[in-house]
Amino acid sequence: MNQDLFSLQGRVALVTGGSRGIGRMIAAGFIAQGAKVYVSSRKADACEKTAAELSAGGGTCVALPADASTLEGAQALAKAFAAREPKLDILVNNAGAAWLETFDKFPEKGWDKVVDLNLKTPFFLTQALIGQLRAAAAPRRPAKVINIASIDGISVNMQETYPYAASKAGLIHLTRRMAQTLIADHIAVTAIAPGAFASDMNIQARDHGEEVARRIPARRLGSAEDMAGAAIYLASRAGDYVVGATLVVDGGVSDARGGP
């Protein structure tokens, strides 16, 4: 049995939305397993601060600030990465947005912002980085693309976050479609559907953790280790034969809601 199933030693990763929340959890986990990690986010100061903090333990974390919410921004991020690294072993499409508003008042600008960042950016950033991903990919060591979806794309959340739920459901299906194409180039595309993790995106879990935990079958919120563990599994040798799948990490919530 391979003793390094979960090692990321010698691999290079890029995590969008990596300065905080789930992106930071994943970046920290990758660094702990030996990867060199680039973190990207819109706010340069937050990106630099996270990179410094995650490098403090002896690993390598590099800030690569960018606004990838537009096609031009995604291409600029890919160009900035390619200027630094010839290969990309792991791309984590984590940057995302949400917008809460009643049905009657929901604005087009909220719809466009959420759908563009949650659904369009993962496709076009992967497209822009395909040369670096192909350069890293090999039959016995595929490159990895991990899309961060949500359980709200699997089962219904009663909050009125219409484009968020729709975009995350679309991202799960897009993951399957991309996976079918890119595996021919030895690039395995998968997704993670997180449940309640305390973050600035999930302010209910962040600010009302005990109340939220009571509604979770596992009776607790997700931890940084839970998220890092799922991402490490998919990114490492352990997940090489997982193609197109969405790994649900939610303590049982989506099943309790009646999801598939």
N, C-alpha and C positions, 0 to 999 in steps of 0.2 A: 504493500500500500504506500502511495506517495505521502511522505511526511510533510510536504509543503503545499498541501491542497489549497490552503487559504493564504499563502504568501503572495505578496505583490512586489517582492523585491525586484528592483531593476525596471519597473514599469513607470510610465508617465501617464498622468491623468489630468483631465481638465474638468472642473466642476463649476457649472454656472450657478449663479445665486449662492455662491460658496462662502460668503462672508458671514452668514448667520443661519439660524434655524436648521432645517434638515440638510441643507447643503454643507454647512459647517460640520455637522455630525458625520456626514459621509467623508468629507475631506480629512477629518481627524482620524477616522478609522483607516482610511487608505494609508495615511502617513505612518500610523502605528504598524502597518503590515509591510512597510518598506518602500512604498511608492513615492515618487516625486510628484507633488500635486500643485497644479495651477488653480487658483481660485479667482473667479471673475464675478463682478457685480457692478451695478451702475455707479455706486458711490466709492470713489477712489480711496478716500480716507478710511472707510470701513473695510475695504478690501486689503489695504496695506496693514491695518491693525490686526486683522485676522491672520494674515500671512505671517506677521511677526510673532504672534502668540502661538500659532501652530508649529512654527519652526523652533520655538524656544526649547522644546524637549529633545532636540537633536535631529529631527527630520528636516525635510526640505519642502517648504511651501512658498510659492511665488505668487504675488499679486499681479493680476492681469485685468485691470478695470476696463469695462466696456458696457455700453448699452446695446444689448443684442435684441431689443424688441422690434427692430426693423430689419429688413433684408440687408440694407447697407451696414447696419450695426453688426449683424451676425457675420457678414463677410469681413468687416474690419477686425473683429475679434479673431476670426480664423487666420487672417493675414498676420496679426500680431503674434499669434501662437506659432505659426509656421516660421516666423523670423527667428524664433528661439529654439524650436525643436523640429527635427526632421520626421519624427514619428509620434503617433498618439495611440497609446495602448487602450485607454479607457476614456470615454466621453460620458459625462453625466449631465443630461439635460434637466436641470432642476429649477432654473429661474422660472418664476410664475407669479401670477397676480389673481386677485379675487375682487369681486364688486358685489355689494349687497344693496338691493333696492327692491321695492315692491313692483309687482308686475305692471301696474298701470303707469308707473313713473320711470321704469328702467330706461336709461339713456343709451343712445347709440355709441357714444364715446366710451362708456363702460363696457359695452359688448365688444367693441373693436379692440380695446386695450387688453382685455382678458384673453380673447380668442387668439389674437396675434401672438402674444407672449407664450401662452400655454400650448398652442397647437402649431402655429406657423413657424415659430422660432426653432423648435426642436428639429423640424424637417430641414430648414434651410441652413442651420448651423452644421448639422451632420453632413449635408451636401457640400458645404464650403470646406469642411475638414476631411472629406473623403480621401484625398490624396495621402494625408498623414495617417489616417486609419488603415488604409490599404498597405502603406509602407510597414506598419507594425504587425499586420496580420499574417498568420501562418496556419497551415492545416492543424498542427498540434498545439498551437497557441493563438487562438483567434483574438482579434481586437474586440473590444466591447463597447456598445452604446447602451446606456441605461437611462430610460426616460422616467421621470418622476411624475406619476399620475396621482390618483387619489381614490379612496373608497367611494367618494361622491360620484365618480365615473362608473361605479358598479351598482350601487344601490342608492335610493333616494334619501337625501338629506332635506328636511323640511325648511331649512333656511332658503331665502329667495336669492340664491346666487346662480341665476340661470346660465350665463355663459361659462361659469366655472365648471359646473357639472357637465355641461355639454362638451366643453373643450377637453376635460379629463377623460370622458367616455371616448371622444374622438382620438385622443392620444393613445389609449389602450388599443384601439383598432389600428391606428397608424403604426404602432409598434409591430403588430402582426404583419402588416403589409411590407414595412421596411425590412423586417427580418427575413421574409421570403426572398427578397432580392439580394440583400447584402451578405447572406450566409454563403453565397456562391463565391464571394471574395474573402471568406473566412472572417467575417465580422458578425458577431452574434448580437442581435438587438433584443433587449428585454425591457421590462418596466417594473417599477415598484409602486404599489398603491398603498400609501400610508393611511393610517387612521389618525387618532388623536395624539399628536406630539406637541408639546408646549413650544410655541414660536410666535413671532410677530405676525405670521400668516394665520395661525390658529389662536386668536386672542381668547377664545372661550377656554381652550385647554390651558393657555398660559395664565389667565387671570382667575379661572374658576376650576382649577384642576380637580379638587375633591368632588365637586358636583358632577363634572364630566365623567370622572372615573366610575361613579356609581352606575352609569348607564352602559359601561363597557363590560362584557361578560368576564374578561380577565380581571376586572375590578382595579385597574390601574391605567395610567397613561403610558404611552410608549416612551422608552428611554433612549438616550444617545447610543447606547450599546445595541439596543434592538435595531435601530436604523442602520448603524454602521455594520452590524453583522449581516444583515440582508444584502447590503450593497457589496460587501467584501465577498460574500458567497457568489454573487453573480459576476463580479469582476475577476475573480481568481480562477485557478484551474478547476476548482470544485464546481463551477457553473458553466464550464465550457460546452456542455451538451444541452444547455437550456437555451432555446431559440424561440423568440416570439411570445414567451410566456409573461404574465404579469404576476408578480409575487405580492400577495396581500399581507400587510403587516399592520394589523388593527386590533389585536386582542379579541377577535370574534365579532366585531361590530357589524360588518357587512352581512354575515350570516344571520345575525339577530334581526337585521332590518328586512331580511328576505331576499338578499342578493344571491346571485348564482354561486 
